[in-house]
Amino acid sequence: MASTSKNNRKLVPSASGYVEVGEPSRLVPLGANHCYMRDPRSPRIHHVKVNTEQFNTLLDEFIAVLGSTKILAELDRLSRTHPAHGWALVAQRIRAAD
């Protein structure tokens, strides 16, 4: 049986323990106001309030590293699974900036 860790990586059992499968989510919502942001440049995980200057700065840095396509795909997934949290507005802002 697969499980999901704090930073939303899919883990499956193997002979040597659990191994990570697929690409991990970069954005992990914590209610409507905060999220974990998994830094693509390092193993660091940022805990930030959504729609703040820090959140927007980190998001712009992630887009510079990963490209907007991956970030937009995650935001679209979050807007479908958490429609009341405002992820669609964040995606709209990024699309307008492209």
Secondary structure, 3 states (H helix, E strand, C coil): CCEECCCCCEEEEECCEEEEECCCCCEEEECCCEEEEECCCCCCEEEEECCCHHHHHHHHHHHHHHCHHHHHHHHHHHHHHCHHHCHHHHHHHHHHHC
